[in-house]
Amino acid sequence: MARMNDVGGVQGFGPVDTADDAEPFHADWEARVFALNRALLGAGVYNLDEFRDAVETALPPAEYLAASYYERWFHAIRTLLERKGVIVAGELDG
């Protein structure tokens, strides 16, 4: 069974934007999510394979498609921190 992120060859998603973006982040929070992930990987809280799996599975399909790249990362980080017992489920809910 294909995962939600595996849309290769699937019709209906429109053209792929191939324009290069000069900025790696569009908002400060995206840079923070990137840095947080690097720190957690470096500390051995989880590994890259676990992170990738969480990015691909942490959100239901409709939410995955509506989320931005770093929103998916943030949800994956939260999911992994809960799975690893670093935070309590729902602890980061605002």
N, C-alpha and C positions, 0 to 999 in steps of 0.2 A: 504494500500500500504506500503510495506516494505521500510525502509530507506537504503541508501547505506551502512551504517555501520552494518546493520543487515544481516550478511552473514552466520549465523548459518545453517548448513546443506546444504549449497550451494557447489557444486562441482567445481573444477578447480582452487582453490586457493593454492593448494599444502599443504604439511604437516605443522602443527603448530609447531613453534620452542619452545620447552619447556625448553631450557637451561636457567639457571638463569644468569643474567647479574650482575656482582658485582658493576658496576657503575650505579647510577640512571640517570646520564646525560652523553651524549657523546660529548657535546660541551658547552662552557660557555653560549651561547645564549639560550640553552634549560633551564638552571637553571634560567636565567633571565625571560624567559616566565613563568616558574613555579611560581617564586616569584611575578611577575606582576599580575598573576591571583589571587594569594592568597591575595595580597594587595587590588585589586579591589573587590574581594568578601568580604573581611573584612570591606571595606569602604561602602559596600552596593550599589555599582554602579550597580551590577547585582547579581542575586542569582545563586545557583548551577544548578537549573533546567533550567534557561535561558542559562547558559554556556553550559550545555550538549546538549540542543537543537541546539545551534549555532555550536557546534563541528560537529554535525550530519548533518547540513543543509547548512553551510556557503560555501561549495565548491561544484562545479559540480562533478558528480560521477567519471569521469576520473581523475580529479585533486585530489579528495579525496583519491583514490586508490594509486596515485603516491606520495602523501605527507607523510612525517614522522609524528609520533605521535605529537610532539611538533609543527610542522608546522601547523597541524590541530588546535591545541590550539591557536596559534598565529592568524590564520585567524578568529577563533571564537571570540577572544578578540577584534580584529579590527572591526568585524561586530557589536558586541554589543556596542562598544564605539561610532560607527556611529549611531546606532539605538537610543542610549540614548542621542545623541547630545553632547557628551563629545568632540568628534572630528568631523571635517567636512569630508564628504565622499571624499576619495582620498588624504586626508591630509598626510598620512604616505607613500604614493607612492614615490618610490625613483627615 
